[in-house]
């Protein structure tokens, strides 16, 4: 891990070469002595600017862009020019600009990747070039201290599905969040797209598509391609974190299970979503003064995210409350595309859902629709859930009838419409707030404005259940300790630390999670908890004591500040 510079960095690049290196370029912030040493005096205007002045200029330029996608492309261009300025600008306007470089705007950039394409970024490993994968991998990583690799096959991107080679856009965005919110040195991370083709017909018919224009490789050939990549990571960067992102439902959990005991791997769609939801629910449980294992939980949408949340909550019940796993499983009622997951679905039940199947005997006499499915309202009426979680991307699925029925069955209904973007949220929090007479405890997947309290008093702030509040800290805690794996206990430790920072614990009518403005400080605390747990479990490869963790975490975080440079032909480049 790199630390804020205490002595000058020795850099080998000069002239135009250093100005075109985003890692070392300072633009007008090169000092006069640096300009002379690096051959820049005649290449730069006279005035030397501070980083603060550069950020103000860049923000003024950004403000002239009138749409989110134009702001996104401006920031991408800035990143290609100057890392410190890019990260310095965003860190000064974190809450405003994260939605521009990440969800929701990045989804539009990814969908239009081939038409917006200007220059390559990251690593493109393509199926027809599998034979040269090791050579291609080493071209970009040889001699580098790579501590983070974020990879995607782009089958399930940000709610917009299969985007082929455009998946590089989600891996670069995730890498940037790691740097912004957890201080990962951007020179020590690399973004990877695993281009195994695409089943997106629009891309296949697009003459400007820059990826491999074939249908997706599947089965044994797919597994061998992915395994070849993972084994290269293990061989050359054994202490790195490998972050899987936006893999399809048939591969995401399966690949995580295959590799999690071989290397420190992490899937944000499964574990990050599960962890931040666990933190929000633990906060809500603290407000209601109950236990996690007391909750009756309906999960509407049992895909990658919904199942990841279910497993994370189940595992926390086992670890925190000490209940048996089989008993914890009985607290969940899952809906997938075939309806409530119950015995009579038979072969329609996915293998990974079998431990949550409800017996048909529970639903004798329950009304069904024309497909023979038990409707959400009837499940709510019969189960009287305390928690309703939406991961379905079915906007408005939590109707007034459903929400009012839930409120009749519990004093403080916990309602989490987590689908993104906001138009796909299962319920608008302001409506749920009215239908529950202001008693609902809520967190959402997209940002929503505060809700007016129908009983009077202050507005209710809806927590944003944003993975970025936790996944950078989870990853950093594993990386800095060189943990051999990212265990379930480490993730739960991070989620519990996040929950402990909830404003609702001090004021029950406040948000269940900290404000995103505080995401850097929050992720620092998460990383500390994860690192401490890694030491407790004996899977860390460092010699620290627990009372040294905080100092180690903070001191090794990369900061977007300019280091002093000295020219050295044998220096960094």
LINHU-V559717 format. One record per helix or strand of 2 or more residues. SS is the DSSP state (H for helix, E for strand). FROM is the first residue (numbers start at 1). TO is the last residue. If there is no record, write none. Layout:
ss=SS from=FROM to=TO
ss=SS from=FROM to=TO
This chain:
ss=E from=9 to=11
ss=H from=15 to=19
ss=H from=27 to=29
ss=H from=32 to=37
ss=H from=51 to=63
ss=H from=68 to=81
ss=H from=83 to=92
ss=H from=94 to=101
ss=H from=105 to=111
ss=H from=113 to=116
ss=E from=123 to=126
ss=H from=127 to=141
ss=E from=148 to=152
ss=H from=164 to=182
ss=H from=186 to=188
ss=E from=189 to=195
ss=H from=201 to=204
ss=H from=219 to=236
ss=E from=241 to=244
ss=H from=252 to=259
ss=E from=265 to=267
ss=H from=268 to=288
ss=H from=292 to=294
ss=E from=297 to=300
ss=H from=304 to=321
ss=H from=325 to=329
ss=E from=332 to=336
ss=E from=339 to=340
ss=H from=343 to=348
ss=H from=351 to=356
ss=H from=360 to=363
ss=H from=376 to=383
ss=E from=387 to=390
ss=H from=400 to=409
ss=E from=414 to=417
ss=H from=422 to=424
ss=H from=429 to=435
ss=E from=441 to=444
ss=E from=463 to=464
ss=H from=467 to=469
ss=H from=471 to=480
ss=H from=488 to=500
ss=H from=503 to=505
ss=H from=516 to=537
ss=H from=546 to=555
ss=E from=565 to=567
